[in-house]
Amino acid sequence: METFLNETQVSEMLQVSLACVRRWRLIGEGPEYKKVGPLVRYRPEAISQWVEKLPSGGNGRRYERRRRAA
């Protein structure tokens, strides 16, 4: 039997609000989910895959603005 997470567990895992998880689902931007009757459930693998596909930014270095030559 597969393990599923509810939306509260997903919000805690990703450290975002429950409203954020629901908004992602509403606009189709969040991780893949399954409907089990009226319940919304997420596979842990789907969460991991979705996070891996998110764009990353930064290189760990602080941004330093270049000064213009006078």
C-alpha positions in Angstrom: 0.0 0.0 0.0 1.3 3.4 -1.0 1.9 6.1 1.6 0.0 9.4 1.1 0.3 12.8 2.7 -2.5 15.2 3.4 -2.3 18.9 2.6 -1.4 19.8 6.1 1.5 17.5 6.1 2.7 18.8 2.7 2.5 22.4 4.0 4.6 21.4 7.0 7.1 19.5 4.9 7.6 22.5 2.5 7.3 25.1 5.3 4.6 27.0 3.6 1.1 27.8 4.7 -1.9 25.6 4.1 -3.4 28.4 2.0 -0.3 28.3 -0.2 -0.6 24.6 -0.9 -4.4 25.0 -1.7 -3.6 28.0 -4.0 -1.0 26.0 -5.9 -3.5 23.2 -6.4 -6.2 25.7 -7.5 -4.0 27.3 -10.2 -2.3 24.0 -11.2 1.2 25.0 -10.1 1.8 22.7 -7.1 2.8 19.1 -6.8 0.7 16.3 -8.4 -2.1 15.2 -6.1 -4.8 12.5 -6.0 -8.4 12.8 -5.1 -9.7 10.0 -2.9 -13.4 10.9 -2.7 -13.5 14.4 -1.3 -10.0 14.0 0.2 -6.8 15.4 -1.4 -3.7 13.3 -1.0 -0.1 13.6 -2.2 2.5 11.0 -2.8 5.8 11.8 -1.1 7.6 11.0 -4.4 5.5 13.6 -6.2 6.5 16.2 -3.7 10.2 15.4 -4.2 9.9 15.4 -8.0 8.1 18.7 -8.0 10.7 20.3 -5.7 13.5 19.1 -7.9 11.9 20.7 -11.0 11.7 24.1 -9.3 14.1 26.7 -10.6 17.1 27.4 -8.4 18.8 30.7 -8.0 21.9 32.1 -6.5 25.4 30.7 -6.2 25.9 31.3 -2.5 27.8 34.5 -3.0 26.6 37.9 -2.0 25.7 40.2 -4.8 28.1 43.2 -5.2 27.1 46.0 -7.4 29.8 47.2 -9.8 30.7 50.8 -9.6 30.6 52.8 -12.7 33.8 54.4 -14.0 33.6 58.2 -13.6 
